Amino acid sequence: MTRSFKHYARLALRTGAAPVALGAALIATPGFAQETPAAAADAAGRPEEIIVTGSLFRRAIDTETASPVTMLTTDTLAKAGVTDVSQAVRSIAADGAGSIASTRSSFSGGASTVSLRNVGAGATLTLIDGLRSVGFPMNDDGHISFVDLNSVPFSAVQEIQVLKDGASSLYGADAIGGVVNIILKKRFTGVAGQLEGGATTRGDGQSYRANLTVGFGDYESQGWNLYVNGEYQLTGRVSNHDVGFPYNTADISSIGGLDRNSADDTLSTATPDAKVRRVNQINLNDPFNGSGLVAPSPTGTYTTLTNLANCSYGTFTVAGAAGGTGCKHNITDEYGQIVPKQERYSVTAHLAARLSDTIEAHLVGSYSRSVGDYINNPTNIAQVQPYRGPTTDSSQQIALPVYVCAAGVNCVTAADRRLNPNNPYAAAYANDPANGAARIYYLFGDIQARTRNVNEVYRANAGLEGSFGEDWNWKADIVAAKDVLNNTNYGTLDIAGLRQVINTGAYNFVNPSLNTQAVRDIVAPVYTSRNWTSMVSFDASLAKSLMELPGGPLQVAVGGQVRREVQHSPGMNPDLTKFATTAGAFGKHTVSAGFFEVSAPVLPTLELTGSGRYDNYSEGFSAFSPKVGATFKPIRQVMLRGTWSRGFRAPSFAERDPTSGFSGSFTVPLPEAYIAAHGGPNAAYVTASRSARGGFSGNPDLKPEKSRSFTVGTVISPTRDFDLTVDYYNIKKTDVIVMAPRIGEAFNNYYTGQALPPNYVLLAVGEPDPLFPNALPRATLIASPFGNSASEISTGIDFSAAARIGIADGIKLNSTVNGTYVLEYSTTTAEGIVQKFEGTKGPSALSAGAGTPKWRANWQNSLQIHNLTLSTTTYFVGRIKNVAADSGSTDLSCAHNLYGTGDKFCYIGKFIYTDLNASFKVNDQYTFYINVGNFTNEKAPIAAGGSNFIATWHLPGVVGRTFRVGAKFGF
């Protein structure tokens, strides 16, 4: 008998999987291959009724509704070789720009989430059993809040439903692009488990996985069921060196690209072998020149402190008065990491109990621990001062003094002074220490730069649901969750410690291998920052059938929610004592909401739905989000559907909290008068003035982002064994929250003598131009708040098709294809400038600038031959143009290729790869399987620049072919 997504939904929802609604109405479409059947019926022959995810109502299992949903069952995910929730959700074609991969160690701290329809991770809502969960303690890009998908144990998941439509009308904030609803197993009896191991063909990237579920109690006969699930996963590292060319170097000149590995031909490039050049020292007590200063230019040739005979990769020589000989390096190959070491384990317990004939209860508790261990490139001695820190704390231009002493202060006159052993000019300038300092270029190669993120999530959910009277159905849940993130940092420079070891001569720059651990701990002490978020939420709903209409019962439902959310994230540098990001956030609020839903099947062929929700935030803002939908089925084989809705995204705590903030670099256009006042466009001071920093600070006056969405589509089922869906979506966001929307205006106003925009503050200016001391000094840092200024449009087409073919008795083939084509993804700035991103590397400022491919698709074929199942899953990502409208020019021609080579390397090619999976069911107790990832070993297309690939879309093509073998058992 063939079976569809409805069969799996029925199994899920029989066991109480139905949560509070996603939207006015939905239709589930298969995420990979699935099987499909006739509707179930009760003993009287009536279609079985369930509560479908996305609605508060019970409805017949075989009815279809208006919003597109992709359903991912554990069976189809297993056939695709998927091993975690993040991989499952991020594999869907609708995941777009702003998606976050756990390979990153930056703002998002190794967490992972999805960005549906390109509207961003902050505008995609993640639920567990239809209920909100706690957000990750660190914000992506310093301000975007999201739920970490890695915190959900995959082996406890029954299915994942992805609503690709606005759903603020029932769920409130953040459901602009859609909703990911992770449904856990509801009941289990017996023992089941899995053991798995694997690696790449090179032998690295080892992976191990094990899970065990034990359940007791027959719910039907005993009225209760309890199961406990445990899961463990370990993934080994994959380095750039291991995967080789072209992903291990910035020099791709051998294939027609540029040689951007300056570490093997440019003396001013910092490497683990220190180089110095003589310079004047402005303050003999402070080796830091500060970002506000234009330090005297170094003179003479470069001197490499390392014995050149000890250069591990050879030497290079630059001729001329500013030349010298240095040690060759390829930092990406020596230190780069593509996949970090990751370890996860979790425990989940679920109790279900029948309290009476009409009341059921459930209690769920879970704990998960995810550890990401990231190795980074060695830390550069040249650093910008922390945001809001004094400009004197900038180590961008460090001068090693002529004299050092035990106190590290006033060494020129100290009784125990000695010539600095790290300064080759010290002896010659013993009597002129101000002119004999050594400007140093150095990476701390002897101090491993590493981040270890430990994320622990505690979650508990208790709920009741039941019925009373004539068709009254009710449900109530309380959820409490806390996410604690401990970031342990290795190799992060301590500002005071760096000053100390330079002025005392304690650190050996000549031969760093001789440094003691005690000295290294002064320079870069290991420290841990603790960040956490918490949430407590109470949800309740009540539904009732009021009367019969020609197409079925008129149903009305109402509900409410109260939740308390808190974030305490001091970040990695709360005291401004380290050269580390200052991004963090503090805040708390209470959200109260009421919502309703109406379903009116006015004709047997026409159903109208409507819903709405009002949210009130304790910060003082509120929002009402309506939604309407309709389905029209003129004949059994064809259904037309559509929805219209409004939604919103509430500002994150990082965006509203004035104490939060971090900085970024800007290229500043300078007025002609300022340029002339400092000697012309090529003057050193003018060149320095073009680079400045803007600080991004929380703004308590922010408004929520607003959205308008609509979808129209069709579902065509000419036979019971074939389905085709096509949906057009159109999302417009207004009052989009952006970082420093008027930063360019602020710098221009400073240079032209005008007042800065409101809430923009000049924090730092440079020292006067030594050649024109009376001219206006350059601005080096302006604090700027987040603001509501832009609008966005995201449009596209989603499609899916599924075929179920019975070949012979015991032999069948299932085939499913899903795809998304992006028609438009653009931003209109406050100045009216339209930035178009579809099919390009933009937006460059969003989540590592992975870009917006126009095409994404996957195709799964599963052939079952009695107890043997063979599956292939093919993934496709379209080509991406290496331009970005938010990176200097809205002209998207190859003249603005981000790599700077015009037509050459202007396009990042399409990427297609296939995973194979084979499983053999020995008997009802044992199944063995093998998975070959990227079995043809397809290579990732070259994205010239950096490590020459885009991890978000092309990682399997960099890691290469993988093998995993495993066994499942059940009793």
TORLUMGU-674032 format. One record per residue (C-alpha): residue in three letters; x, y, z. Coordinates in steps of 0.02 Angstrom, whole numbers, plus 50000, padded with zeros to 5 digits. Layout:
N
AlaXYZ;...
***
This chain:
971
Met500005000050000;Thr500705017149954;Arg500835030350087;Ser501005049250087;Phe501525062950203;Lys499755061950271;His500115044550334;Tyr501615050650431;Ala500695065950494;Arg499295054550553;Leu500505043650649;Ala501295059050726;Leu499695067350774;Arg498845051750841;Thr500165052550975;Gly499815070651019;Ala501055079450904;Ala499855093450865;Pro500465109850935;Val499815127350929;Ala499585134250754;Leu500835140250624;Gly499655150250518;Ala497915151450452;Ala498055135650350;Leu499325124150270;Ile499665110150152;Ala501115098550183;Thr502225094150036;Pro503555080950052;Gly505335086250087;Phe506105070450011;Ala505335054449945;Gln503765049150036;Glu502335037050014;Thr500485041249992;Pro498775033450030;Ala496965034350059;Ala496315043850206;Ala496105034550367;Ala494385031650435;Asp493625027450602;Ala492505012550636;Ala491015021950565;Gly491935025450403;Arg492185043950439;Pro493875051850399;Glu494995052650551;Glu495155069950629;Ile496765077350694;Ile497505093950743;Val498675098450601;Thr500225108750636;Gly499765126250584;Ser497995126650645;Leu497055125850808;Phe495695115050731;Arg495385096750712;Arg495075092450532;Ala494985076850423;Ile496695069650386;Asp496415070150198;Thr495985088750188;Glu497235101250121;Thr497495119250170;Ala498275135150104;Ser500095137850156;Pro501545127450086;Val502445116050208;Thr503925104550183;Met503825089050293;Leu505435079850337;Thr505185062850416;Thr506575053450504;Asp506415039650374;Thr506735050950225;Leu508115060250317;Ala508975043850358;Lys508925039150174;Ala509765055750136;Gly511135052250263;Val510625066850373;Thr511305065550551;Asp510715081350641;Val509295093850644;Ser510365107950573;Gln510865097750422;Ala509065092350395;Val508315109750397;Arg509725118450304;Ser509595105750163;Ile507895112150108;Ala507905122749952;Ala507035137650035;Asp508525140750151;Gly509375156350084;Ala510445171450122;Gly510825173350307;Ser510855154650344;Ile512115150550481;Ala513255135350476;Ser514055128450634;Thr515775128750551;Arg515885147150598;Ser516715152650760;Ser516315171150751;Phe514775180150817;Ser513645164950814;Gly514855154650919;Gly514675138450820;Ala512785138050824;Ser511735134650671;Thr510055140350604;Val509065143150446;Ser508525158450346;Leu506925154650252;Arg506625164150090;Asn508155175350117;Val507355186150251;Gly508675181750382;Ala508895170350531;Gly508055183050643;Ala506475182450537;Thr506315163450538;Leu505485156150692;Thr506015139350766;Leu504805129550874;Ile504885113150968;Asp503225103950971;Gly502395119950913;Leu503075129951060;Arg504415143251067;Ser506135139051130;Val507515149351205;Gly508665159651094;Phe510535157251075;Pro511505168551196;Met512625176351062;Asn511845186150919;Asp512395182850742;Asp513225197950660;Gly513175205450835;His511295208450837;Ile510245194550757;Ser509375182850879;Phe508965164750835;Val508745147250906;Asp510215135250890;Leu509665119850791;Asn511145110150860;Ser510315109951031;Val508925098050976;Pro509345079350986;Phe509065071750815;Ser508665054150875;Ala507225060850981;Val506425069250830;Gln504905061550747;Glu504775073950604;Ile505165091750555;Gln503885102850472;Val504455118650384;Leu503105131550350;Lys503645142750206;Asp502425156850238;Gly502165171150359;Ala501475165150525;Ser501495180050644;Ser499585179150648;Leu499695164250766;Tyr501505163950827;Gly501955182250842;Ala503665189750812;Asp505005182950696;Ala503905171850588;Ile504085182650433;Gly504985170450320;Gly504195155150396;Val504265142850538;Val505295127350576;Asn504305115850690;Ile505305101450764;Ile504135087950828;Leu504835075850955;Lys504305057850976;Lys502745056951084;Arg502715038751138;Phe503905024251127;Thr503925006651199;Gly505404994951195;Val507254997751159;Ala507985005651002;Gly509695012150962;Gln510995015950832;Leu512895014950816;Glu513855023450676;Gly515625027950626;Gly516425036150476;Ala517765047350402;Thr518275055750240;Thr519275046150110;Arg520825054950180;Gly520485047950353;Asp520135064750435;Gly518455071750488;Gln518075056050587;Ser516285054850645;Tyr515495043950778;Arg513675043350828;Ala512675033250952;Asn510925034451023;Leu509805023951132;Thr507955025451173;Val507095015251308;Gly505215016151333;Phe503965008751456;Gly502085008251472;Asp500735004051345;Tyr499745020151327;Glu498215011851252;Ser498014998751388;Gln498895006551537;Gly498575024951506;Trp500385030451518;Asn502045029751427;Leu503795035051476;Tyr505335034951368;Val507105041151391;Asn508245045451245;Gly510125048051248;Glu511205053651103;Tyr513065056351071;Gln513965063450918;Leu515795067350886;Thr516495075150727;Gly518355077350696;Arg519265091850618;Val519595094850435;Ser520985107250397;Asn521365117550243;His523015108550230;Asp522145091650224;Val520995096050080;Gly522375104349979;Phe522355116149831;Pro521435127449794;Tyr520615128049966;Asn522235129950063;Thr522975145749991;Ala522635163449936;Asp523805160849788;Ile522845153649641;Ser523945161649508;Ser524325144149440;Ile522515143149377;Gly522405160949316;Gly521965169649478;Leu522895181649588;Asp524285178549711;Arg523555185849869;Asn524695176249986;Ser525705191350039;Ala526535181050176;Asp527795174150052;Asp528275190249962;Thr527815205650065;Leu528895210750212;Ser527555221150297;Thr526395206050311;Ala526385199050487;Thr526925180850505;Pro527535169750649;Asp529315175150606;Ala529435192950668;Lys530085206950558;Val530515224450615;Arg530955241250539;Arg531665256350627;Val530435269650681;Asn530315284450800;Gln529395281050964;Ile528165294551013;Asn527975289551195;Leu529475280351269;Asn528375272851404;Asp527055266151285;Pro527435254551140;Phe525695257251069;Asn525545271750949;Gly523655271150955;Ser522395271050814;Gly522175289650831;Leu523965293450786;Val524845294450621;Ala526485286950675;Pro528105292050594;Ser528455281250443;Pro529725267250472;Thr531365269450381;Gly532715258150313;Thr532645239850272;Tyr531705226150361;Thr532585214550481;Thr531925197050514;Leu532195192650697;Thr532135173850662;Asn533765165950606;Leu533455164450419;Ala534225147150420;Asn532755141750528;Cys531385147450408;Ser530295131950391;Tyr529635136050217;Gly531115145150141;Thr531455163650119;Phe531055177950000;Thr532005194049968;Val531385211249920;Ala532655223149846;Gly532805241649878;Ala532945253950020;Ala531365246850100;Gly531845228950061;Gly532525214350159;Thr532355195650176;Gly530915186750263;Cys530295169150297;Lys528975162350178;His527295157050246;Asn525575151150189;Ile524535154950342;Thr522955146950272;Asp523845130550242;Glu524795130650406;Tyr523365135150522;Gly521715135550427;Gln520255124750482;Ile518725120450378;Val517755109350498;Pro518015111150686;Lys517995097350813;Gln516205095850875;Glu515485085151013;Arg513665084151065;Tyr512675074051187;Ser510915075151253;Val509625066951364;Thr507755068351335;Ala506345061151440;His504515061051391;Leu503035055851498;Ala501275054551427;Ala499775050551538;Arg497905049051513;Leu497125057751663;Ser495335053951609;Asp494355049351455;Thr494445067451398;Ile496085074051470;Glu497875069651425;Ala499485076151502;His501295076551449;Leu502925081151533;Val504535083251434;Gly506265087151499;Ser507875088451400;Tyr509695093151421;Ser510905095551277;Arg512735099951274;Ser513615105451115;Val515485108551110;Gly516325117050963;Asp518225118050964;Tyr518875130350834;Ile520695133150788;Asn521005150350717;Asn522455158750630;Pro523795165550748;Thr523385182150827;Asn524135197650750;Ile525085209050868;Ala524305223750776;Gln522555226450845;Val521255240150852;Gln520705245651024;Pro519055238351086;Tyr517495248051046;Arg517275261951175;Gly519045258751236;Pro520365272551234;Thr521255275451069;Thr522895273351163;Asp522465254951176;Ser522705252250990;Ser524205241450948;Gln524095244050761;Gln525845251450757;Ile526895244050896;Ala528635250750930;Leu529865239451023;Pro530855251451134;Val532735253151144;Tyr532765249851331;Val531785237551438;Cys531745235751626;Ala530875225651762;Ala529575239051799;Gly529185242151616;Val529045260851651;Asn530345274551629;Cys531585261551570;Val532715274751490;Thr533195280851664;Ala532905264951765;Ala534375258151862;Asp534085240551794;Arg533845245951614;Arg534565235051477;Leu534575235551289;Asn533055227151218;Pro533585209851151;Asn532115210451029;Asn532665226950951;Pro534125225150828;Tyr534335244150824;Ala534495246151013;Ala536395246451024;Ala536585259050884;Tyr535305270750963;Ala535755268451145;Asn536005287051161;Asp534505291651055;Pro533115279751111;Ala531705290151036;Asn532365286850861;Gly532905268750881;Ala531295259550911;Ala530815244550804;Arg529095243750720;Ile528615225250729;Tyr527585214350610;Tyr527145198050695;Leu525885183950723;Phe525955174750888;Gly526315157750813;Asp526865150150979;Ile525185154051061;Gln523775143750987;Ala522275154450940;Arg520765144050982;Thr518965145651040;Arg518025132251134;Asn516165135451144;Val515135124951264;Asn513275127451241;Glu512075119451366;Val510195120151344;Tyr508965115251481;Arg507145113751431;Ala505555107751516;Asn503785107351450;Ala502195102251542;Gly500515102051457;Leu498705096851463;Glu497465094651323;Gly495715088251310;Ser493915090951262;Phe492245094251344;Gly490445097251300;Glu489925098151119;Asp491525098951016;Trp492565109951132;Asn494435106351120;Trp495735114551231;Lys497605114151258;Ala498785122351384;Asp500685121751395;Ile502035129351500;Val503845129451438;Ala505405134551534;Ala507105134651449;Lys508845141351479;Asp510345141951361;Val512065144251439;Leu513555147551326;Asn515315147151395;Asn516625153951274;Thr518395149051321;Asn519655159351225;Tyr521455154751191;Gly522675166451107;Thr521675182451135;Leu522885196251178;Asp522765204951347;Ile523075223551323;Ala524015226551485;Gly524935210151468;Leu525555214351294;Arg526205231151353;Gln527065222751499;Val528025209551402;Ile528585222251272;Asn529205235151397;Thr530035222151508;Gly530755211851365;Ala529965196251441;Tyr529305189651275;Asn530585182751155;Phe530155188450979;Val531805182050911;Asn531485163850956;Pro529675162251018;Ser529895143751054;Leu530945148551206;Asn529525158051288;Thr528895150151448;Gln527055146251472;Ala527035159251610;Val527545172751488;Arg526285166851359;Asp524935167551492;Ile525345185851523;Val525165189751338;Ala523615179251309;Pro522855171951467;Val521525158751443;Tyr519845165651498;Thr518015160651489;Ser516515171851465;Arg514795165851520;Asn513255171151423;Trp511475165251446;Thr509685167351393;Ser508085161051473;Met506255159851430;Val504655155051520;Ser503065154151419;Phe501255149451451;Asp500155145451300;Ala498315140851296;Ser497015138651160;Leu495175134051144;Ala494295128250985;Lys492465125050944;Ser491395119950794;Leu489945132250784;Met488855126350641;Glu488825116550480;Leu489195125350316;Pro488995117650143;Gly490825112250144;Gly490965107150326;Pro490955114350503;Leu491245132750538;Gln492615132750669;Val493255146450783;Ala494745146050901;Val495525158251021;Gly497115157751121;Gly498375167451220;Gln500185167651270;Val501225175951405;Arg503105173851400;Arg504605181151490;Glu506275182151400;Val507955187351473;Gln509675189151395;His511285191551493;Ser512715191351369;Pro514225201651421;Gly515155194751271;Met516995191051259;Asn517665207851316;Pro516515216251442;Asp517935225251534;Leu518805231051374;Thr520425223051434;Lys520665211551285;Phe520865213751099;Ala519195205151068;Thr517475209351006;Thr516365218951124;Ala514745212151050;Gly513515207651187;Ala511765211251246;Phe510725213351402;Gly508855214251415;Lys507235207051478;His505425208851433;Thr503705201551451;Val502635198151299;Ser500755196051312;Ala499745190351162;Gly498025185051109;Phe497575176450946;Phe496125168950850;Glu495775158150700;Val494235155150593;Ser493955141450464;Ala492455142950349;Pro492205129450216;Val490865139750130;Leu490715127349986;Pro491275109449960;Thr492595116549843;Leu493035132549936;Glu493745135450110;Leu494135152550181;Thr495245154850333;Gly495745169550439;Ser496805172550592;Gly497555186750689;Arg498655190050838;Tyr499005205150947;Asp500685205851037;Asn501115218251173;Tyr502915220551231;Ser503375227651399;Glu504625239351314;Gly503135249251253;Phe502755243451077;Ser501435231851006;Ala500905223950842;Phe499375216250764;Ser499665202850632;Pro498215197150523;Lys498165183050396;Val496875176650272;Gly496945161350161;Ala495905151750038;Thr495885135049950;Phe494855131449795;Lys494685113949725;Pro493685114349563;Ile494065096049531;Arg494795082349638;Gln496475082849551;Val496795101649563;Met496835113549709;Leu497215132149703;Arg497805140749861;Gly498375157549923;Thr498735167650079;Trp499005185750127;Ser499745191050293;Arg500635204150392;Gly501995200550518;Phe503395208250617;Arg505105205350693;Ala505385212850864;Pro507055221550892;Ser508285210050978;Phe509005214851147;Ala510665218651060;Glu509785230750943;Arg508865239851083;Asp510135239451226;Pro511185255551227;Thr512555246851328;Ser512835234051191;Gly513955237851046;Phe515395233250934;Ser516315241650793;Gly516735238950611;Ser517795247050479;Phe517185259450350;Thr517945267450197;Val517525285850215;Pro517305297650065;Leu518185313950106;Pro517645331650057;Glu518775340549933;Ala519115354650055;Tyr519765342550187;Ile520885333950059;Ala521605350450001;Ala521905356050181;His523025340850209;Gly524075341750052;Gly523075332849920;Pro522345315549884;Asn524005306249897;Ala524545313450064;Ala524865300550200;Tyr523655308950320;Val522275309050188;Thr522555290750150;Ala522415286750335;Ser520835297250349;Arg519915286550221;Ser519895271950344;Ala518855274250500;Arg517775264550619;Gly515945265250661;Gly515225258650821;Phe513565249750819;Ser512565253150976;Gly510845248051036;Asn509425260251009;Pro507965259651132;Asp506885269451010;Leu506885255950877;Lys505235250350803;Pro504865232450752;Glu505195227350574;Lys503555224950480;Ser503125213250338;Arg501805210250207;Ser501765192950129;Phe500705183850004;Thr500805166949920;Val499835159449775;Gly500025141749715;Thr499285125649654;Val499305107349704;Ile499045095149562;Ser498745076749596;Pro498235068349433;Thr498415051349515;Arg498595045149692;Asp500435041349654;Phe500965058449589;Asp500905075849666;Leu501535092549599;Thr501545108949693;Val502055126249633;Asp501975141649745;Tyr502445159749714;Tyr502935170049866;Asn503135188749888;Ile503785196450050;Lys504075214850083;Lys504895220850243;Thr504865238950299;Asp505695247950443;Val507135235650422;Ile508375237250564;Val510115241150498;Met511785245150575;Ala512315263450569;Pro511105269050434;Arg511805286750432;Ile513635283350465;Gly514195290950299;Glu513205306650336;Ala513965307450510;Phe515755307250446;Asn515345319850311;Asn514525331450438;Tyr516075330750547;Tyr517215335250402;Thr516075349250341;Gly515795356950513;Gln513965351750533;Ala513095343550680;Leu513085324550681;Pro511415315750659;Pro510435312750821;Asn511205299450935;Tyr512815298950833;Val514315303050942;Leu516115306850893;Leu517145295751008;Ala518905297950941;Val519945308950827;Gly521715306550770;Glu523235316650816;Pro523455332550713;Asp524275330850544;Pro526125333950578;Leu526285342950410;Phe524695353350433;Pro524455354150622;Asn523095367550613;Ala521995357750493;Leu520505347750554;Pro521095330950625;Arg520375315050555;Ala518895306450637;Thr519335288650687;Leu517775282350777;Ile515955287750779;Ala514665278650884;Ser513095275450785;Pro511445267550838;Phe510455254250749;Gly509035262050651;Asn507445258150555;Ser507855264250381;Ala507805251350243;Ser506525240450156;Glu506745223250079;Ile505865212949947;Ser506015194049929;Thr505065184949793;Gly505245167949714;Ile504475151449665;Asp504475135249766;Phe504075118949680;Ser504015100549724;Ala503515084449640;Ala503335066949709;Ala503055050549620;Arg502735033449696;Ile502945018849577;Gly502535001049618;Ile503674990449509;Ala503274973049573;Asp502764964149731;Gly503954970549865;Ile504834982349745;Lys504425000849734;Leu505235017149686;Asn504925033949768;Ser505575049849688;Thr505415067549754;Val506145083949694;Asn506055100749784;Gly506715117349724;Thr506705136149749;Tyr507035149549619;Val507355167049686;Leu506585180349575;Glu507095195249679;Tyr507985198949841;Ser508365217349861;Thr508575231149987;Thr508105249349965;Thr509135260650078;Ala508515276350165;Glu509285286350022;Gly508235276849895;Ile509685266449828;Val509115249249770;Gln510325235149805;Lys509925219049713;Phe510625202849783;Glu509815188249693;Gly511105177349609;Thr512565187149683;Lys513785186249828;Gly512765199349919;Pro512255204650044;Ser514075204650097;Ala513665211050271;Leu512505196550314;Ser513165180850400;Ala514905180050320;Gly514275185750150;Ala513835168550082;Gly512755176149947;Thr511035172449874;Pro511005158549744;Lys509525159949626;Trp509295141149617;Arg509285127849752;Ala508555110549733;Asn508675092649794;Trp508095076349716;Gln507925059949810;Asn507625043049732;Ser507325028049844;Leu507185010349775;Gln506544997249897;Ile506844979149849;His506064969049988;Asn507254971650137;Leu508544981550038;Thr508355000350012;Leu509495010249895;Ser509375029249897;Thr510205043649808;Thr509995061749858;Thr510645074749737;Tyr510885092949789;Phe511015107649671;Val511565125649702;Gly511555137649555;Arg512995148649506;Ile513315164749600;Lys514025180749527;Asn515495187049629;Val514805204649651;Ala513825212649793;Ala512755228149784;Asp513185232749964;Ser515065232049934;Gly515445248349848;Ser514345248749693;Thr512585244049641;Asp513295240849467;Leu513285221849460;Ser514355220149305;Cys515985210549315;Ala516885227249321;His516465226549506;Asn517005208449533;Leu517395207149719;Tyr518985197849674;Gly519545212249565;Thr519885202449405;Gly518455208249294;Asp517695194249191;Lys518915181249257;Phe518245172749415;Cys516715183849404;Tyr515565168849424;Ile515595155249557;Gly515025139749463;Lys513515129049499;Phe513765114449618;Ile512965097349604;Tyr513375082449712;Thr512515066249763;Asp512475056149923;Leu512165037449919;Asn511345027250055;Ala511035008550063;Ser510154999550205;Phe509724981250232;Lys508424975750356;Val509024959050421;Asn507454956550525;Asp506304966750635;Gln507724969350759;Tyr509234973850653;Thr509594985250506;Phe511324988850435;Tyr511745003450321;Ile513135012450231;Asn513165030550174;Val514355038050047;Gly514305056950050;Asn514765065949888;Phe515115048849812;Thr515835055749649;Asn516975067349751;Glu516365083049664;Lys517435098349697;Ala516715114549761;Pro516705128449632;Ile518065141349658;Ala517455156849747;Ala519045166849721;Gly519625175649878;Gly519975169850056;Ser519995150850056;Asn519155150449884;Phe517515142249933;Ile515835146450013;Ala515565135050163;Thr513705138550174;Trp513325131050003;His514845121049949;Leu515605112950103;Pro515345094750044;Gly516385098849890;Val517825104449998;Val517765090350125;Gly517605077749984;Arg516955059949985;Thr516455053050155;Phe515995035650215;Arg514885030850361;Val514315013650415;Gly513105009650552;Ala511814998150627;Lys510095001050701;Phe509264989350822;Gly507564988450905;Phe506704976551024;
***
